[in-house]
Amino acid sequence: MSNSYAHPILRTTDLERAHALARRLVALAGRDYFVPRVRMHAETRTHQLGRYLAAIPDGRFDLAVPGELADLARRILGPYVKPQDLQARLRDGTLWLYPVFNAESVAALGRLPELPCEVELTHQPVGTVEERFLAVIGPDPAEVVWEDVTWPPVEELELCTWEVKHGNIQLTLNAAGVFQERPADDHTLYVHVRWGDERRAQWLAEQVGLKVIGPPETGF
């Protein structure tokens, strides 16, 4: 197995523009091998989950409950969690939970102190949920990834084969780095290609009027 390499091609505070350029890149993808799909992920807090539920009701979320709140969380969230998960604790007593994502579980979380949590939605058709998700993230660190993107051959660069394995388009939001390692005041658009395929990354950027603006980062 090998990872992709993610080349940054845009940093901006204009989320609408970044999303539009990402969709233009998706349009370059071939459809003979795979059909592109989209996944999204955000880091938020439990008392903010209501807006995500409204935007992506088919999503899921998880949270780590500190040991001192574990017993209270079991009582409150018990109806929304698999029984075996209620006993799964880390050495420090932390309880890691994956409750059902619905209005009742979100309301129940309001009875606990606000805690960090993560929300995600995977394997979605392109163009069906991205705008709703982007409309609710606010300042939360997040990402949207268009995956199974098959990059076309570029004969003038002697790139004569389709790139099937490593093609992704990634938009990171309010965070820096492919894995959102640091908070940021802007958003970054990446194209993912095979290691050493800088020419393809530059060509892809040029197709939407951009250029590679920094060194590649190890992707997924």
Secondary structure by P-SEA (a helix, b strand, c coil): cbbbbbbbccccccaaaaaaaaaaaaaacccccccbbbbbbbbbccccaaaaaaccccccbbbbbcccaaaaaaaaacccccccccccccccbbbbbbccccaaaaaaaccccccccccccccccccccaaaaaacccccccccccccbbbbbbccccccccccccbbbbbbcccccccccccccbbbbbbbbcccaaaaaaaaaaaacccccccccccc
